[in-house]
């Protein structure tokens, strides 16, 4: 199958003014503590700087300052408490209904807001798809307006990877929303294959990557034997994210580098068992579980780390471009990652990071030790990772230009 390309020309200068009016639906916009909320606001601001008129649901001012909060509320305080303290059987019983109810509430709230805005007459609806959130579909039917969907994952598959049973109803509703859209913007290339298998015409799908902000890279200097070595992991705690494999590998690293430290930023279903594994491996004094941190704080931790790890285990299908990998690349930290197909592609066959066989804890430990002994290699990989992002167009400006052109294509056909 043909790999999706950035068929939308994103070259050229900004165009002023623009008569285009976009209704942007994204319930993350009012979650200022989350990276999704931050990204949504950056996206809106970039579109507006292109002269596009953007109305958002929920309403957010273009000048609104988003203050980072501790993101224990990232998935909802109640959900985090359940994940942290409830036994596994209770998590399965409660978390899924909470997520479904939140999606239904988002749908109802968004639709009610649009119904109350009698003056609203957008050219196109651009909606980010959230779990069990059918706002773009209902609003599109209400306004009789073409829809572009921003799809990050197939939720009917994602829920099964997190330990819940597959849902035929959820799959049917998700496919319905996909098929009603004029175009679908995907942020990971493997999603093209999944959508094609579900009957979506590949000509209606566009791969437009995330926007990222590059930060000045910290030069790595040669360490003395007693200087701390900081290794970092950022992301959700689910079995396929490989935190347990990382802990086993880190135990081997500590035998050669006693001053190594491991920072784990994130949360999820396996956190309790991973914390227990850390105790069992006698790593408590060297491993810190932070939970979710505000985005800027999290990026600061990555920037100050020596090595960042993405130890994903095998997952079929591997449908996403890992956000953690893009965050690592944007800071220029040296990366060690599993050699899954999409990760290998993102890191250009090892140009932007060391790759190790999936699930091989010995190889993971060896890669970390290799980087620890070679600041030259760390600096070379970090520079290459940032160069890849520039070459592939991972910027907010280019993302907004591509989306603007896609919206114009939508209204012209």
C-alpha positions as CSV (number, residue, x, y, z in Angstrom):
1,X,0.0,0.0,0.0
2,X,1.2,3.4,-0.9
3,X,2.5,5.4,2.0
4,X,0.6,8.7,2.6
5,X,2.5,11.8,1.7
6,X,2.2,15.5,2.4
7,X,0.4,16.1,-0.8
8,X,-0.6,19.5,0.4
9,X,2.0,22.1,-0.7
10,X,3.1,23.9,2.4
11,X,5.7,26.1,0.8
12,X,5.4,29.8,0.3
13,X,4.6,32.8,2.4
14,X,1.7,33.5,4.7
15,X,-1.4,34.8,2.9
16,X,-3.3,37.8,4.2
17,X,-6.2,38.2,4.5
18,X,-8.2,35.0,4.3
19,X,-12.0,34.7,3.9
20,X,-11.9,31.1,5.3
21,X,-14.0,30.5,8.5
22,X,-13.2,27.3,10.4
23,X,-15.2,25.9,13.3
24,X,-12.6,24.1,15.4
25,X,-14.0,21.4,17.7
26,X,-11.6,20.2,20.4
27,X,-12.7,19.6,24.0
28,X,-9.0,19.5,25.1
29,X,-8.9,23.3,24.6
30,X,-10.2,23.9,28.1
31,X,-7.6,21.5,29.7
32,X,-4.8,24.0,30.1
33,X,-2.7,21.5,32.1
34,X,-2.5,19.0,29.3
35,X,-0.2,18.8,26.2
36,X,-3.3,18.3,24.1
37,X,-4.8,21.6,25.3
38,X,-1.5,23.4,24.7
39,X,-1.2,22.0,21.2
40,X,-4.8,23.0,20.4
41,X,-4.2,26.6,21.4
42,X,-1.0,26.8,19.4
43,X,-2.7,25.4,16.4
44,X,-5.5,28.0,16.7
45,X,-3.1,30.8,17.1
46,X,-1.1,29.8,14.0
47,X,-4.3,29.6,11.9
48,X,-5.3,33.0,13.1
49,X,-1.9,34.4,12.3
50,X,-2.5,33.1,8.7
51,X,-5.5,35.4,8.5
52,X,-8.0,32.5,9.0
53,X,-11.1,33.2,11.1
54,X,-11.4,30.5,13.7
55,X,-14.3,29.8,16.0
56,X,-13.6,27.3,18.7
57,X,-15.8,24.9,20.7
58,X,-15.2,25.3,23.6
59,X,-14.6,29.0,23.3
60,X,-11.0,30.1,24.0
61,X,-9.5,33.5,23.4
62,X,-6.5,33.7,21.2
63,X,-4.8,35.7,23.9
64,X,-5.7,33.5,26.7
65,X,-2.7,32.5,28.8
66,X,-2.7,28.8,29.7
67,X,-1.2,28.1,33.1
68,X,0.3,24.7,33.6
69,X,-1.2,22.8,36.5
70,X,-0.2,19.5,38.0
71,X,-1.7,17.1,35.6
72,X,-3.0,14.6,38.0
73,X,-6.2,15.9,36.4
74,X,-5.0,15.0,32.9
75,X,-7.3,12.1,32.6
76,X,-9.7,13.3,35.3
77,X,-8.9,13.3,39.1
78,X,-11.3,10.5,39.8
79,X,-9.9,8.3,37.0
80,X,-6.3,8.8,38.2
81,X,-7.3,7.9,41.8
82,X,-8.9,4.7,40.5
83,X,-5.8,3.9,38.5
84,X,-3.5,4.5,41.4
85,X,-5.4,2.9,44.3
86,X,-8.1,0.6,43.1
87,X,-7.5,-3.1,42.4
88,X,-7.2,-4.1,38.7
89,X,-10.7,-5.7,38.6
90,X,-12.3,-2.4,39.8
91,X,-10.3,-0.4,37.3
92,X,-11.7,-2.4,34.5
93,X,-15.2,-2.0,36.0
94,X,-15.1,1.7,36.5
95,X,-12.6,3.5,34.2
96,X,-14.3,2.5,30.9
97,X,-17.8,3.8,31.9
98,X,-16.2,7.0,33.1
99,X,-14.5,7.6,29.8
100,X,-17.6,6.8,27.8
101,X,-19.7,9.1,29.9
102,X,-17.1,11.9,29.5
103,X,-17.3,11.4,25.7
104,X,-21.1,11.5,25.7
105,X,-21.0,14.7,27.9
106,X,-18.5,16.3,25.5
107,X,-20.8,15.5,22.6
108,X,-23.9,16.9,24.2
109,X,-22.1,20.0,25.5
110,X,-20.5,20.8,22.1
111,X,-23.7,20.2,20.2
112,X,-25.7,22.5,22.6
113,X,-23.1,25.3,22.2
114,X,-23.3,25.2,18.5
115,X,-27.1,25.1,18.5
116,X,-27.1,28.3,20.7
117,X,-24.8,30.1,18.2
118,X,-27.5,31.0,15.7
119,X,-25.1,33.3,13.8
120,X,-22.6,30.6,13.2
121,X,-22.0,29.8,9.5
122,X,-18.5,28.3,9.0
123,X,-17.0,27.1,5.7
124,X,-15.7,23.9,7.2
125,X,-15.7,22.0,10.5
126,X,-12.4,20.8,11.7
127,X,-12.7,18.4,14.7
128,X,-10.3,16.5,16.8
129,X,-11.7,13.1,17.5
130,X,-11.8,12.1,21.2
131,X,-12.9,8.9,22.9
132,X,-16.7,8.4,22.4
133,X,-17.0,12.0,21.3
134,X,-19.3,12.4,18.3
135,X,-19.4,16.2,18.3
136,X,-18.0,16.6,14.8
137,X,-20.6,14.2,13.3
138,X,-23.6,15.8,15.0
139,X,-22.4,19.4,14.4
140,X,-21.7,18.6,10.7
141,X,-25.3,17.2,10.3
142,X,-26.7,20.2,12.2
143,X,-24.9,22.9,10.2
144,X,-24.9,20.9,6.9
145,X,-21.2,21.7,6.6
146,X,-18.2,19.7,5.4
147,X,-16.1,18.0,8.1
148,X,-12.4,17.4,8.4
149,X,-11.5,15.0,11.2
150,X,-8.2,15.0,13.1
151,X,-7.8,11.3,14.0
152,X,-5.0,10.2,16.4
153,X,-6.0,6.6,17.0
154,X,-8.6,4.0,16.3
155,X,-10.3,4.0,19.7
156,X,-12.0,0.7,19.3
157,X,-8.6,-0.9,18.9
158,X,-6.8,1.3,21.5
159,X,-9.3,0.2,24.3
160,X,-8.4,-3.4,23.7
161,X,-4.7,-2.7,24.0
162,X,-5.4,-1.2,27.4
163,X,-7.1,-4.4,28.7
164,X,-10.8,-3.9,27.8
165,X,-12.9,-6.0,25.5
166,X,-13.5,-4.9,21.9
167,X,-16.8,-3.1,21.2
168,X,-18.7,-3.6,18.0
169,X,-20.9,-0.6,18.7
170,X,-17.9,1.7,19.3
171,X,-16.3,0.4,16.1
172,X,-19.5,1.0,14.1
173,X,-19.9,4.6,15.4
174,X,-16.2,5.4,14.8
175,X,-16.4,4.1,11.2
176,X,-19.6,6.1,10.7
177,X,-17.8,9.3,11.7
178,X,-14.8,8.5,9.5
179,X,-17.0,7.9,6.5
180,X,-19.1,11.1,6.9
181,X,-15.9,13.2,6.9
182,X,-14.9,15.0,3.7
183,X,-11.2,14.5,4.6
184,X,-9.4,12.9,7.5
185,X,-6.1,14.3,8.8
186,X,-4.0,11.6,10.5
187,X,-0.9,12.3,12.6
188,X,0.7,8.8,12.1
189,X,1.3,7.1,8.8
190,X,0.2,3.6,10.0
191,X,-3.3,4.9,10.4
192,X,-3.7,5.0,6.6
193,X,-3.6,1.2,6.5
194,X,-6.1,0.8,9.4
195,X,-8.6,3.2,7.8
196,X,-8.3,1.6,4.4
197,X,-9.1,-1.7,6.0
198,X,-12.2,-0.1,7.4
199,X,-13.3,1.0,4.0
200,X,-12.1,4.7,4.0
201,X,-10.9,5.8,0.6
202,X,-7.1,6.6,0.9
203,X,-7.7,9.7,-1.3
204,X,-9.6,11.2,1.5
205,X,-6.8,10.8,4.0
206,X,-3.9,13.2,4.6
207,X,-0.9,12.7,6.8
208,X,0.0,16.0,8.4
209,X,2.4,15.6,11.3
210,X,2.3,17.2,14.7
211,X,3.8,20.6,15.3
212,X,6.7,20.8,17.7
213,X,8.9,23.6,19.1
214,X,12.6,22.9,18.9
215,X,14.7,24.1,21.9
216,X,18.4,24.8,22.0
217,X,20.2,21.5,22.6
218,X,22.3,21.0,25.6
219,X,25.8,19.8,24.7
220,X,26.8,16.6,26.5
221,X,30.2,16.7,28.1
222,X,32.3,13.7,29.3
223,X,31.2,12.5,32.7
224,X,33.5,11.5,35.6
225,X,32.8,8.2,37.2
226,X,30.9,9.8,40.1
227,X,28.7,12.2,38.1
228,X,25.0,11.2,37.9
229,X,23.7,9.8,34.7
230,X,20.1,10.7,34.2
231,X,17.9,8.4,32.1
232,X,14.3,9.5,31.4
233,X,11.0,7.9,30.2
234,X,7.9,9.9,29.5
235,X,4.5,8.4,28.7
236,X,1.6,6.3,29.7
237,X,2.0,3.2,31.9
238,X,0.5,0.4,29.8
239,X,2.1,-2.9,29.2
240,X,3.1,-2.2,25.6
241,X,5.0,0.9,26.6
242,X,7.7,-1.3,28.1
243,X,8.4,0.3,31.5
244,X,9.0,-3.1,33.1
245,X,11.6,-3.9,30.5
246,X,13.2,-0.6,31.1
247,X,13.4,-1.3,34.8
248,X,15.1,-4.6,34.2
249,X,17.5,-3.0,31.8
250,X,18.2,-0.2,34.3
251,X,19.1,-2.8,37.0
252,X,21.9,-4.0,34.6
253,X,23.0,-0.4,33.9
254,X,23.4,0.3,37.6
255,X,25.9,-2.5,38.0
256,X,28.2,-0.6,35.7
257,X,27.2,2.9,36.4
258,X,26.3,3.1,40.1
259,X,25.4,6.8,39.9
260,X,22.8,6.3,37.2
261,X,19.3,7.6,37.9
262,X,16.0,6.9,36.2
263,X,13.1,9.4,36.0
264,X,9.7,8.0,35.0
265,X,7.1,10.7,34.1
266,X,3.5,9.5,33.4
267,X,0.8,7.3,34.8
268,X,-1.4,4.4,33.8
269,X,-2.6,0.9,34.5
270,X,0.8,-0.7,35.2
271,X,2.2,2.0,37.4
272,X,1.6,0.2,40.7
273,X,3.1,-3.0,39.4
274,X,6.1,-1.1,38.0
275,X,6.6,0.6,41.4
276,X,6.6,-2.8,43.0
277,X,9.1,-4.1,40.4
278,X,11.4,-1.2,41.2
279,X,11.3,-2.2,44.9
280,X,11.9,-5.9,44.0
281,X,14.9,-5.0,41.9
282,X,16.3,-2.8,44.8
283,X,16.2,0.3,42.7
284,X,14.1,2.5,45.0
285,X,17.0,4.9,45.7
286,X,17.7,5.4,42.0
287,X,14.2,5.5,40.4
288,X,11.7,8.4,40.7
289,X,8.1,8.0,39.7
290,X,6.8,11.6,39.1
291,X,3.3,10.9,37.7
292,X,2.1,13.4,35.1
293,X,3.9,16.8,35.2
294,X,2.9,20.1,33.5
295,X,4.1,20.1,30.0
296,X,6.8,22.7,30.3
297,X,8.1,21.0,33.5
298,X,8.2,17.7,31.7
299,X,10.1,19.2,28.7
300,X,12.6,20.7,31.2
301,X,13.2,17.3,32.7
302,X,13.9,15.8,29.2
303,X,16.2,18.7,28.3
304,X,18.3,18.1,31.4
305,X,18.4,14.3,31.0
306,X,21.4,12.5,29.4
307,X,19.4,9.7,27.7
308,X,15.8,9.3,26.8
309,X,14.2,5.9,26.3
310,X,11.2,4.7,24.2
311,X,11.1,0.9,25.1
312,X,7.9,0.0,23.3
313,X,7.0,-3.7,23.1
314,X,5.5,-5.4,20.0
315,X,2.0,-4.1,19.3
316,X,-0.1,-5.1,16.2
317,X,-1.0,-2.8,14.7
318,X,1.4,-0.2,15.9
319,X,-0.8,2.7,14.9
320,X,0.8,5.9,16.3
321,X,3.7,8.2,16.1
322,X,4.9,8.2,19.7
323,X,4.5,11.7,21.1
324,X,7.3,11.0,23.6
325,X,9.7,10.4,20.7
326,X,8.9,13.8,19.2
327,X,9.4,15.4,22.5
328,X,12.7,13.7,22.9
329,X,13.8,14.7,19.4
330,X,12.7,18.3,19.9
331,X,15.0,18.8,22.9
332,X,18.0,17.0,21.2
333,X,18.5,14.5,23.9
334,X,20.2,11.2,23.0
335,X,17.5,8.6,22.3
336,X,17.3,4.8,22.7
337,X,14.2,3.2,21.2
338,X,12.8,-0.1,20.2
339,X,13.3,-1.0,16.5
340,X,9.6,-1.2,15.7
341,X,8.9,-0.3,12.0
342,X,7.4,3.2,12.5
343,X,10.0,4.2,15.1
344,X,12.8,3.1,12.8
345,X,11.2,5.2,10.1
346,X,10.9,8.3,12.4
347,X,14.5,8.0,13.5
348,X,15.7,7.3,10.0
349,X,17.2,3.9,10.5
350,X,19.2,5.0,13.6
351,X,20.3,8.4,12.3
352,X,18.4,10.1,15.2
353,X,18.8,7.5,17.9
354,X,20.1,4.1,18.9
355,X,17.7,1.2,18.1
356,X,17.5,-2.1,19.9
357,X,15.5,-5.3,19.3
358,X,12.0,-5.1,20.8
359,X,11.9,-6.5,24.3
360,X,15.6,-7.2,24.5
361,X,16.6,-5.8,27.9
362,X,20.3,-6.8,27.5
363,X,20.5,-4.8,24.3
364,X,18.6,-1.9,25.9
365,X,21.1,-1.8,28.8
366,X,24.0,-2.1,26.4
367,X,22.7,0.9,24.3
368,X,22.4,3.0,27.4
369,X,25.9,2.1,28.6
370,X,27.3,2.9,25.1
371,X,25.7,6.4,25.1
372,X,26.9,7.0,28.7
373,X,30.5,6.4,27.6
374,X,30.3,8.5,24.5
375,X,29.3,12.2,24.7
376,X,30.3,12.6,21.1
377,X,27.7,10.0,20.0
378,X,25.1,11.6,22.3
379,X,25.7,15.0,20.7
380,X,25.7,13.6,17.1
381,X,22.4,11.7,17.7
382,X,20.8,14.7,19.3
383,X,21.7,17.1,16.5
384,X,20.5,14.5,13.9
385,X,17.1,14.1,15.7
386,X,16.4,17.8,15.6
387,X,17.5,18.0,12.0
388,X,15.0,15.2,11.1
389,X,12.2,17.3,12.6
390,X,13.2,20.3,10.5
391,X,13.5,18.3,7.3
392,X,10.2,16.5,7.8
393,X,8.3,19.7,8.6
394,X,7.4,19.2,12.2
395,X,6.5,22.8,13.0
396,X,3.3,24.6,14.1
397,X,3.6,27.1,11.2
398,X,3.9,24.4,8.5
399,X,1.1,22.3,10.2
400,X,-1.2,25.3,10.1
401,X,-0.4,26.1,6.5
402,X,-1.1,22.5,5.5
403,X,-4.4,22.5,7.4
404,X,-5.5,25.8,5.9
405,X,-4.8,24.5,2.4
406,X,-6.7,21.3,3.2
407,X,-9.7,23.4,4.4
408,X,-9.6,25.4,1.2
409,X,-9.5,22.2,-0.8
410,X,-12.5,21.0,1.1
411,X,-14.6,24.1,0.4
412,X,-13.6,24.1,-3.3
413,X,-14.8,20.5,-4.0
